[in-house]
Amino acid sequence: MDFDLAPEQQKRVDALRTAVRTGLPGAVRSSPDAHFSRTEWAAAAALGLTGLCLPSAFGGGGLGALDVALCLEAFGDECADTGLVFGVAAHLLACVVPIRDFASGSLLDELAPGLADGSVIAANAMTEPEAGSDVGALTTTATRADGGYRLDGVKSFASNGPLADVFVTYAVTDPDAAFLGISAFAVPRGVPGLKIGGPVAKTGLWGCPAGRVEFDGCFVPERYRLGEEGQGSGVFQHSMGWERACLFGLYLGVLARQLRQCVDHARTRRQFGRPIGEFQAVSHRIADMRARLEAARLLVHRACWLLDENREHRAAAAVSKMTVSETAIANSLDAVRIFGGAGYLGGDSAGTQLRDCVPTAIFSGTTDMQKEILTREMGL
């Protein structure tokens, strides 16, 4: 079993690290109402980040799951604005993947080049006020109309939504067909009946704007449907497979940067006449942080490898997602303790990292739902 990256992979990651370090803003957002601009998004796109998993024919990177996760890890490590990194990952995994794999040929030709070059920002509009973990409780409907569908309903939390140009969304087309009665759509901004709310205030991930999306008799031509009518649940689960396997690579990068910061602080911060790293209460906490991070990285790589090999990956992705989420929160809490008062400040501090890490246990399926997946997979 070879745990080394292939030379091509290592070269790609190293080049991306250098490019992000020199070509993207390193400062974190200063307030909850701040978020990335189109200029900053275009800078990320210029590095190939917004098209990592799109075919090269459309200007994308043509990368598989493992390589996407490796690139997101490098991005998350070198860019302190985790909200921007998260916005790019959400664009890629919750939106680009289902468009890539389920859009008709003409729709793919229309959307893919802009998704790759960053001129089109995508948002996922799935969550509703009463349908979070219970995705089967969707109330947004898509009613057949001449040449397409009329969508009605509210989506409560769409990452990238306030700035997005296209929304990947899901609606009920047959209320009597359970999971076979949901269909997926790629809805372009500007269609009549689509109402996009402004950014909502969040505890963390300030760089990524999220907002409410309303469909009020919104007519969507049939060609904007993803897959067949009634295939929406499968489209969503497919995209979630990629998201749960790959997105959390970015948090490996965040945690790697955090660990280096803690080690540097423990070496230089002196209390009671010596570096605090000489106290076991500090050094052992850092050792725990490293052990959790290295275990999480192996699980992410395994889940992505299984996905690339077209092997069963659902349970592996659940273990990976759950482990990275809980590691991110635990390590960030430890980092705040190591830095003390300084860890509660703004900027690229442990406190900011903690705010950005808390939602990992919620989005892409809560930790509790990942445990449900695992217990059911074991026959319980």
Buried (B, 14 or more C-beta within 10 A) or exposed (E): EEEEBEEEBEEBBEEBBEBBEEEBBEEBBEEBEBBBEEEBBEBBBBBBBBBBBBBEEBBBBBBBBBBBBBBBBBBBBBBBBBBBBBBBBBBBBBBBBBBBBBBBEEBBEBBBBBBBBBBBBBBBBBBBEEBBEEBEEBBBBBEEBEEBBBBBBBBBBBBBBBBBBBBBBBBBBBEEEEEBBBBBBBBBBEBEBBEBBEBBEBEBBBBBBBBBBBBEEBBBBBEBBBBEBBBBBBBBEBBBBBBBBBBBBBBBBBBBBBBEBBBEBBEEBEEEEEBBBBBEEBBEBBEEBBEBBBEBBEBBBBBBBBBBEEEEBBBBBBBBBBBBBBBBBBBBBBBBBBBEEBBEEEEBBBBBBBBBBBBBBBBBBBBEBBEBBBEEBEEE
